[in-house]
Each structure stands twice: as C-alpha cells, then as structure tokens.
Amino acid sequence: MFRRVPGSRAALALALGAALTVPLAPTARAAATDRYTVTALKFTVQAGGRSCAVDADLYRPAGVDGSHPAPAVLVTNGFGGSKSDAETGAVGKVLAQRGYVALLYSGLGFGGSGCLISLDDPDIDGRAASRLIDFLGGRTTADDGTRADFVTLDSAGDPRVGMIGGSYGGAIQLATASVDHRVDALVPMLTWHDLAYSLDPNNATGTVPGAFKWQWTNGFYLSGESQPLTVPNLDPSRINSLTCLHFATRACAMVHRLDSGSYPAAETAESLAYAHSVSPVSYLDRVKAPTLLVQGQADSLFNLNEATATYETLKAQGTTTKMIWQSWGHSGGKTDPAAGELDIARGNLETSYVGRRILAWFDRYLRGHEGVDTGPAFAYYRDWITDPDSTYATADRLPALTETLYLSGDGKLVDNRKKVALGSRTYRNWPVSTSHSENSVTGILGVPDPAPYDTRGTYAAWTSEPLTRTTDVVGAPRATLEVVSPVAERTQDSGDAADKLVLFVKLYDIAPDGTSTLVHRLVAPVRVPDVTRSFTVTLPGIVHRYPKGHRLRFVIAASDDAYFGNRGIKPVTVVSAPGDTGVLELPVSGG
C-alpha cells in the first residue's frame, strides 16, 4: 500500500498543482499582420499507440512563398501550457518578424492537443514532433490540406528546421533530434538531463535512489492529472484510466512509487529506469544537431548540474554545443527578470544577451550564415555586476575545482589539513522536517518564501574565517565525507533504500553582521550508499561572489521540508582528524 502524503504536504501539492494549471495570458490571435500571417492547424498523428490531434499555429512571414522560402522553427510549451501561452506566442512573433517560418504547437496532452502526457518520451512525443517536421518538409499536409511549400529544404522532404522551448519544451527538442536527424539546431532551455535525478536526486555517487522532491513532483503530477478539468477537452485519446487519468501508465507508477516512501530494490529500479528512458541521459548519443543550452541559476527543479551533464556529453561525442547560465529559472526571477536578461513573455530576444545568442544560433545553423559569431563556449550571469551590458562573463570551459577546505573537529572550515583539530560534530533528525530551503509553490504563486533555516541539534556546521579576498564560485562544489551512524549501519541493508541514511548538504554565505544566505536556496540531497565508507557529494552548481570579510559555512542537515527524509531516527556523527577528515572543493573563477 502506498504511503499517504501528509496533510500539509498534500495541501501544498494541491496548491502547486492549481498554480501550474492557471493559463498564462494568451497572445492576441491576428489572422494577419503586415509582417506575418497566423493560421490555426490540426495534425493527426500516431503516438504511443493512439491516434490524436496536435493543435498548432503556423506563423508565415510576409513575402515568404515557394519562390522565396525561409527556414522554420518548431516551438512548443512548458508543462501545463499550450501554444497560446504568452511566452510561446511571443517567441513565434519574434521569429516570424525576423523572417522565420514558426510552427507553434501544444505538446501532447496539453492545450488543444490529444494523447496522454508521456514526459517527452522520444518514441512518443519525439515521433509526434517528427510528423510536424514532415509537414514543414512538404511530405504531408495538415488535416485541412494546408501544405508548407515555402520552407527552405536541404533535400526533398528535409526542411531547414530548428527548435526552441523551455522546461518541458526543452527536453522535447533533444527527444525529437534523437529520432529525426533532419533537425538542424536546438535551443533547450531550463530542462532536465535525467528525470531520476530531477525528481529523486541523490547527489552522492552510486546507483542508490535519492531523496524524493515531493513538492515539485506532486505539483506537476496534479497539474497533469487535472488537465481534462482545467482545460476542458473530451478527446478520448487524452484519457487513460481511473487511477491514472492523463499520464502514461508508467509515469503514474513512477510517481506512486516515489510518493509511497518505500523503495524496494526491484520496484524502485523499474520506476527510475522509466525516468531514465524519457530523459536525454538515455539518448544523447543520437543527438547530432548543434545545441545551445540555456539553464537558470535560480532553479531547484532542474539545476545547473543537469545542463552541465548534457553539455559535457554532447561535447565529448563531437556534437556542436555551447552553454549559458542565465539568472532566472523555475525557482524565481522569471516574472521580473533583471535588467538585460531574457524576458520571454515580452519577446525581447533582440535586446537581451541570451536572446541575441539564440538569434545568432539560428542565423548560423538555419540561415547558414557562417560569419555569424555564436558566442563563447560558456557564459554565465553575475548578479554582482550592475551594468546590464556587462553582467555575463565568458570562458572556453567551466572552472576547475581549485580551492580546498577541510572540516575541522572544532567546527571550523580550514584551508590547510594541518589546521584540522581532532573532534566531532553530532546531530540527529526529528520525526518531522526541521530544515527549510525553499517552498516550491511560492515561486509559482509569487508569494514570499520563509528564509532558509536549520533547527539546532539537527545539523552540523563548519564555518571559515573571514575571507581575505573576494572569492567567486562558478560551478558545482564537491565534498568528500565520512559519517558514523550505527542505526543506519544496522538498517541500510534491509533491501528497502528508505532504510538508508538521508542527509542534506549545503553551502551558506555568512556576512559580517551574521546574515546568512543559502545561494538560490539550493541543497544537495544524499541517500548515503553505505555509511561504513566515504562518499562524494556534488552540490548544485552556483554562480556566487563571496565578498572579502564574508565567511563560508558548510552544513550537513538531517532533513529538508521540500524532500522526503529519513525513516526513523538516525543520529549522525562526523569525526575529524588531521589525517582523516571531510574535504570541500570549490570551483573558483577569476571573476
């Protein structure tokens, strides 16, 4: 039997689900302007063993015809949205104004499109998108007979086509490119590398399940399950069963398993294998299209590590790729972007750094303008720079782990192993969560989120001396740790991963006045594979300036209210000695 989500958690998940299903203000639908026309179309596709209609809008620039063709861009929505979202429509408008044919469509299971929500499965969602590429290549027509005989072709049936979109509309690009090599350019934004990590993250090495990200997961799950009600649609292809209304069956089974709080090996492995299968991690080797990755720093759903993993995989296999870390993400900044940052709803591609990079990417790989500068391999937003024209730093690679600190037994974070004092730090968890990083619903609703906190006795902390110089951390810090937990040692081999020790690692910035900042409220959940052995933790990537005079505080907490935690009480001790202690490594940039 599945464990019931506690009442407070259930209420919060329902609120998040409701927030996620509130439609964004639709863009004005004009049949024609002096610069482009918009035509509503339907496409019947076969997807996941079902026949369903895809709802789309075709943006055709003025002057584009069979004698004067133009390259095309396929655009789709984020989770819970549709082709009519303000953001999706704004992108279509900007692209059409720049002379691109844009085909905007509602993803399967959303808006006016049929079929189940199948989490951007390449064999379902990817194949459906491929049918739209058939249309753009002149192979097929829309249901009403409309033919796109005005798109630039590389060969018969092969249109010059790119894709752009964020979050759910980001992963679909990689899924499509993995099954259809006609795609010429991708711009995935704020999306995942591995849903198993996104929803059930374990930031330690190994194959042990992680700590369930219950707020985000249940919010999106309820948003999806309520689609037939919040976006009324009697299309039978959108209905699955009474216990799994609107998702693919395996997606529901995965969420039910994670929500149960019980993780027996075989059943959990099957659920996480499904998450892997609908994630770029499982098919990136088939993606050959030039890819510009854009990821948000303020994002606890799909953090910077996800884009980094995709970037490094594509680069290693020889796929052309570059990466940008912008300021905003799923956790904040989107509704009120910083000056000079991309504001998708306003369509400011021409006037923002990220927007100009996107347009240059398409000009290079869709228009074939080889002289276009597509920018550096890596760029990242710096919130400590006030000039909007200078906020991005660039590099040809990510900074390496260049600075090492050690966990001392007296609670200090020291820069030399010889300074480590013999000693230990002990904490124990409570039956309820005692630490807070973020509430995932607040960013969606635009309401204040309580400041992060840890309850005395339920965490261990190590704090550095005031910094003698300004330190810019750019990338994912890494910690190597050893813990002692006799209770966890006795239970960890039960066959249920829920009996293993769970802890949460994080890094604070402590100002001279004692004010603490948890950078973008990010934490690294860990389900320790084996408490009798050391383990390595990769923290979420950050871009943060620690000013001179500030201190770094490294924390291991027993819980976090955005995640499922420990089963039972498991006291933990961290022992330090000069020759054997925890190590924190930081990727420090020159600025």
N, C-alpha and C positions, 0 to 999 in steps of 0.2 A: 504494500500500500504506500502511496506517495505521501510524504510529509506535507502537511498543510502549511502554506506560507503564513507566518504570524500575522495577527490582525493589523498591526501598524504597518507591516510591510505590504500586506495586501492592499490596504487603503492607498498607500503611496504608489504602488504599482498601478492601481486603477487610475489615480490622478495623472500619472505619467502617460498611461495609455490614452486617456482622454485628450491630454495636451498634444500628443503626437498625431492625433487624428483630426485636429482642427485645421481645416484647409487654409492655406495662405491665400491672400487676396489675388484673384485671378487677374491676368493681364487683359487689357482691352482687346477684344477679338474684332479686328477690322478685316473685312474681306479683301481690301486692297488699300495700299498707300501709294504715294508717288515713288516709293523706293522698293517696295516688295508687295507680293500678294500672299495671303494665307488661305490654304484650302484644307478643310477638315476631311480626313480619310479614314477608312477602316480596312484592315487587312486580316483575313482569316488565315491562321497559322495552326500547325500541329505542334503541340508542346506537352511533353510528359504524358503522352497517350490520350490527350484531349484536343478537341478542335475548339479554338476560341478566337475571338476578335481582338485585334490590337487597335486601340484608339490613337490616332495620330493627327498632327498638323504639319502641313508642308509649307515651308517658307521659301518663296521663289523670288529672287531679286529681279527688279525691273531690268529688261534688256537681255536676260538670260533665256536662251532658246536652243534649238537644235544646232543652229549655226554658230551660236556663241555660248557654249556650255561652261559650267562652273563646277568646281569641286564641291562635295557635300559633307555635312557634319551631322551625325546622329546624336541626338540629345535625349536623355531620359531623366526621370525624377529620383529623388531620395525616397527612403522608406516612408510610406504613408502618404506620399504626394501623388502628383499626376502631371500630365503635360501642361495643365492650366496653372500650375504654381507661378507665382510672381517671378521666382528665380529662373525657372525653366524657360518661361516666356521671354524674360529679359535677355537670356543668352541667345535664343533664337532670333530675336530682333537685332541684336548687335551683329551677329554673324551674317544675317541677310543684308544688313546695311553695308557690310564690308564685301558683299558680292558672293557669299557662300550660300548654296542651297542648304537649308536646315530642315531636317525631319525630326520633329519633336514627338515623342510617344510616351504613353503611360505604361509603366512596367507591368508585367503580368500580375494580375490580381489587384491592381490599383486603378483608381480613376474609372474610366470607361472601358478598360481592358479586361478581358476574361482570363480564365485559368486560375490555378492556385498560386499562392506565394511559395516559391521554391528556392529562395535565398540566392538568386543569381547563379543557379546551377548551370554550368556551361552546356550540358546536354539538354537543358530545357530552355532557360532564359537566353542562353547564348545562341542556341539554334533558332529561337524565335527572332532574335535581332538579326541573325543571318538572312532570314527571309525578307526583312526590310532592306537589307543590302542588295538582295536580288532585285527588288523594286527599283532602287537607285541605279542599278546597273542595267535596267531595261529588260531584265529577264522575265519579269512578271508585272502585273498591274495591280492597282488597288481594287477593292471589291466593286467599286463603281466603274471600273475600266480605265481610271486615270493612269497614264503612263509617264514615267520620268525620262523623257528623251532629251534632256537638257543638262545632264550631269557629265562632267569630264570622265572619260573612260581611259583606263590603262590598256585594256583589251576588251574584246566583246564580253559583255556581262560583268566586267570588273570595274566598278566605279572608283574614282579617286575619292576616298571617304575617310573621315576621321570621326572620333567620338569624344564627348566631354560630358562630365557629370560628377556629382559628389556623393559620398557615402554609398548608399545602395546603388546610386547611379554611377559610382566609380568602379566597383567590382565588376559590374556587368560589362564594362569595356574590356577588361582583361579576359573575362569568360568568353566574350564574343571573339576576340582576337585569337583565342586558343583553338577555336573551332572553325574560324574563317580567316584565312590569311590575305583576303582582299583588303582588310582594314589597314590603312596607311599611317595613322597617327592616333595616339591616345593621350588624354589628359585626365587620369583618375585623381579625384580629389577626396581627401578625408575618408579613405576607405581602408578595408582590412587586408591583411596578408593571410591570416589564419583565424577563422571564427572560433576555433577551440581556444586560442589564446585570448581573443577579444572578449568572450563570454565567460570563460572559466580559466582565467590566467594563472599560470604558475611561472613566476619569474626565475625560478631555480632551474638548473639544467636537469634533464631527465624526462621521463615519459609519464610521471605521476600526474593525475588530474590536479587542477588548481583550486582556487577559491572562487566560488560562483558569484558572478557580478549580477546579483539578483535584481537590483533596481533597473538598470538599463535593459536587461534581458526581458524581464516581465513587462516592462513598459512597452517595448516593441512588440512583444508577443500579443498583449492585449490590444494594441493598436491594429495589428494584422487580423486578429480574430474578429474584431468588431467592424471590419471594413464593410460587410454587406449591410450593416445598420447605419454606420456613419456616412457611407457613400452608397445609398440605396441602388442596388443592381440585382435584378432577378435572373441574371445569366447563370444557368445551372452549372456551367463549367467552373464557376468560382466557388462552388460548394463541395466540400469533401465528406465529412461525417459529423455526427452529433458531438463527438469527443475531439474533433479536430476540424473546425468549421471551414477554415480558409487557407490553411497552410498545407504543404505536402506532408504526408503522414510521418515521414522520418524527422521532419523539423519539429513537429509536435512532440514526438517521442523523445527527442533530444532535450527539449525544454522541460518536459515532465521529469526526466531522469535528473537533470540538474536541480530542479526545484525540490526533489524528494529528499535531498540531504544525505542520501545513501549512495555510495559509489562502488558497488562490487565490480571486480575487475572486468569480467566479460561484457556485462551490460554497459558499463561506462565506456569501455573501449569502443564498442559499437556506436554509441552516441557521438563520441568525439571523432570517430572515423568519418561519420557523416559530415560533421562540421569541417573537417579537413577537405572532404571531397568537393564541397561547394566553395572552396577558398583558393585564391591564387597559389598558395603554397603547393597545391597538388597538380597544377597545370602550367605554371610559368614557363616550363621548358618548351612549351608550344607557342609562346607569345614572341613574335618577331617584330611587331610594329614599334616604331620609335615612340617612347613613352616618357611624358613629362609628369612626374609625380608631385602633387601638392598636398602637404599634410599640415594639420593645425597643431600649434604648441599647446593651446588650451583644449585638450581633448583626452578625457579619461575613458572614452568608448573605444576609439581607435587611435592609440598614441603614436608618437613619432617612431617607436621601435618597429611598428608594422610597416610603415613606408620604407624605413631603412632596410628591413629584410627583403622587401620586394626589389628595392633599388639594387642592393648588393647581388641578389640572384640574377636579375636581368643583366647587370653589368658583367658579371662573371661569365655568362653564357654568350656575351657578344651582342646583346640587344642594345641598340642606342637608347640611352636613358639619362635623364637629369632629374634633380630633386630640389624642391623648395619647401622650407618650413615657414609657413606664414604664421601670423599671430593667432587668429581665431580658429576655433574648432567646435566640436559638439558641446563642449562644456562652457563656452562663453565667447563673447566678442563679436558674434555674428550679426546681431541686431544693431550694434553700434560700433562698426569697425573703426580702428584707429585711423588717423589721417594718412592717406596714401595707400591704405590697404584695400584689397578687393572687396567690393560690395555688390554681390551678385544680383540682388533684387533691384539695384539701380543700374545694373549693366555697365559699370564703369571700367570695362576692360581696357579702354583706350587711355585711361588716366591713372591706373594703379600699376604698381610694379608687377604683381602677379598677372594681372590682365594683359599687360604688354608682352610678358613672356609667353602667355598662351597664344596670343595672336601671332607672335613671331614663330612659334612652333608650327602652327597651321600654315602660315605663309611658306615656311621652309618645306614641310613634308606633304602638303596638299597642293600648294601652288607651284612647288618645285623651284622656288627662288633660292638658289644655292648660296647667294651672297648674304642672306639674312643671318644676323647674329642671334642664335637661340639662347645665348647666355651661358653662364658658368655651369660646371657640373653640379655644384651645390651652393645654395643660397639660403640664408636664414635671417628672420626678422629679429631685431634687437629693440626691446621695449625701453631701453635706457637712452636711446637716441631720439632727440626731439624733432629734428629736421626730417619731415616725411620723405624727402628726396634722398636721404642717406641712411634709412633705417635697416637696409639689407646689407649684410656682409656676404662675401662670396669666397669660395675656396674650390680647389680641384679635388678635395677629398674631405671626409669627416675627420675632425681632430682625434688624435690617438689618446689613449689613457696615459697621461704624462705625469700626474701628481698622485702620490700615495700617502695615505694617512692610516694610523693604526689605532685600534680600540684598546685603551689603557684600563687597567683594573680600577682606577680611581675615578672613572667617568670622563676622562679627558680623551680628546681626539688629537693624537700627536703626530708629528711629521718625521719621527725617527724611531725605529724599533727599539733603540736603546733607552728611549724615554718611557717605554711601557712599564707601568707599575704592576706588580703581582696583585691580583684581586679578582673580584667577580661582581656581576650585576644580576639580580634576580627579579623576576616578575611572575605574575600568574593571571590567567584570564578569569573573568566572571561568567556566570551563565548567560549574561546579556552583553551586547557590544558596549565597549567603554571608550572607543576612539572614533573620531569623526574626521573624514577628509572632505567629502562633498555629498550633497544630495542631488542625484541626477535629475530630479524633477524641476529644481529651481531654475536651471539654465533654460529649460523649455518654457516655463511659465513666466520667466523674467522677474522672479521674486528673490529677496535676499536669502542667502545660504549662511547658516551659522558659521563662525570662524572654526577652522580645524582645532581639535583638542585631543588630548590624551589624559586619561584618568590615572592619578597617582597609584603606583603599585601594579599597574597593568602594562607597563612598558619599561624598557631600558634605554638610556640615552647616553651619548658621548658627545662632548662639546669641545671645539677647538679653542685655542687662544684667539684674541682679536687678530684678524688678518693684517699683515704688514704691507700688503699691496692688494690692489683690486684684482679679483680673480673672475674670469669669465668662463663658465662651464657650458660647453656646447656638445651635447650628445648624451649618451647613456652611462651614468656612473655604474661601477661594478663593485660588489662586495663579496669577499670570501669569508665564510663564517663557520664556527663550530658552536653548538649548543648542547646543553645537558638537560634531558627531560626524562627521568625514569618512568613516569607514567606513559609518555608517548612511546618509549622504547618497549614497554610491555604490550602495548596495543597495536603498534604500527604494522604488524604482520598478520592482522586479522583476516585479510582478504578483502576488506572494505576500506578504500582510501580515506573515508571520512574519519577513520581512527588515527590517521597520521597527524602530526603536529602542523598547525597552520600559524603563520606569523606574517606581519606586515612591515616592510622596510621602507623608510622614507628619509628625506633629507630636508632640513629646515635651514632658513636664513635667519639668524638672530641679530637684530640691530643693537646698537649700543644702549638704547633705552629698554632693551628686553623684549621688544616686539618681535614676534616670530612669524615667519612667512613660509608656508608649505607651497613651494613653487607649483602654480597651476593645480594645486590640491591633488597632486599625483602621488600614488603609493605603489609599491611592488608587492603584491600578494605572493606568498610562498606556501606551498604544502611540501614540507621537508621530506625528501625521499627516504632518508634514513638518518635518524638523529645520532647514530653512532659514528657518522662520517661527516667530514666537512662538506660544505656545499657552496656553490657560487650563485649569486643573485645579480641579475641585470636589472637595474632600476629603469623606469621610464625615461626616455630622452627628454632633456630640457635645454633651454637657452636662457641662462640667467647670469646676471652680474652680481657677484658678492663684493660689495664695496670694501675698501680699506677700513678697518675698525670693526667690521661685522664678524660674526663667528658662524661656523658651520656646526650644525647639530645632526648627528646620525641617530636615528631612532629605530628600535625594533619593538613593535606594538603587538599585543595579544589579539587585537580584533580591529575591525573597521566596519561601521554600520552600513556601508554600501555593498558588503560582501558577506556570504556565509562564512562562518569561522570554525572554531574548534568544537568537536563533540566531546563533552565532558571537560573537567578542569585539568589543565596540564601546566603545572609550574615549569618555568624555564630558567636556567642559569647560564650565563655567558662568562666563561673564565678567561682571564687574560694573564699572559706571562711574556716576558721579552722575547722568548724564542718561539712562542706559540700563541698567536692572538688573531683576532679578526682584522681584515685589511679592507680599506676603502680606496678605490682608484677612481680618479676624476679625469674626464677629457677636458683639458684646459686649453682654451684658444688664446691667440694673441690679441683678440679684441674684435 
